[in-house]
Amino acid sequence: MAVVSVRIPKDLREKLRKLGFDISEEMRKHLSWLAMKEESRESLQELEKLIQKLPTAPRGTAEKLIREDRDAH
């Protein structure tokens, strides 16, 4: 595990401790959340790039597929 130091005002630290927060644990949770959020954002950007590379369907394709599906039932 790596060590990270953060300076916060003393009154904030005391307030968090009085409220029962484990500051170290809260920081670990928040940093994990930030990493997950950034990974999700990057994955979404990659997916959008892949979608843009897909060929477009000819006009009327959706209507045709819906009609075929409805007629099959």
C-alpha positions in Angstrom: 0.0 0.0 0.0 1.2 3.5 -0.7 1.0 6.4 1.7 -0.7 9.7 0.8 -0.8 12.7 3.1 -3.5 15.4 3.0 -3.6 18.6 5.0 -7.0 19.7 6.2 -7.9 22.4 8.7 -7.8 21.3 12.4 -11.4 22.3 13.0 -12.5 20.1 10.1 -10.5 17.2 11.4 -12.0 17.5 14.8 -15.5 18.0 13.4 -15.2 14.8 11.4 -13.8 12.8 14.3 -16.7 14.0 16.6 -19.1 12.9 14.0 -17.6 9.4 14.0 -15.8 9.5 10.6 -12.7 7.5 10.0 -10.9 10.1 7.9 -8.4 7.6 6.4 -11.2 5.2 5.4 -13.3 7.9 3.9 -10.4 9.1 1.9 -9.7 5.6 0.6 -13.4 5.2 -0.4 -13.5 8.6 -2.1 -10.3 8.0 -4.1 -11.6 4.5 -5.1 -14.8 6.2 -6.3 -12.9 8.8 -8.3 -10.8 6.1 -10.0 -13.9 4.1 -10.9 -15.7 7.2 -12.2 -12.7 8.1 -14.4 -12.4 4.5 -15.7 -16.1 4.6 -16.6 -15.7 7.9 -18.4 -12.8 6.6 -20.4 -14.7 3.4 -21.3 -17.7 5.4 -22.4 -15.5 7.5 -24.6 -14.0 4.4 -26.2 -17.5 3.0 -26.7 -18.6 6.2 -28.4 -15.7 6.1 -30.8 -16.5 2.5 -31.7 -20.2 3.4 -32.3 -19.1 6.2 -34.6 -17.2 3.7 -36.7 -20.2 1.5 -37.2 -21.9 1.8 -40.6 -25.3 3.4 -40.6 -28.4 1.4 -41.5 -30.4 2.3 -44.6 -33.4 4.5 -44.0 -36.5 2.5 -43.1 -34.6 -0.4 -41.6 -36.1 0.0 -38.1 -39.6 0.2 -39.5 -39.0 -2.9 -41.6 -37.6 -4.9 -38.6 -40.5 -3.9 -36.3 -43.1 -4.8 -39.0 -41.4 -8.2 -39.5 -41.4 -8.8 -35.8 -45.1 -7.8 -35.4 -46.1 -9.9 -38.3 -44.3 -13.0 -36.9 -46.6 -13.0 -33.9 
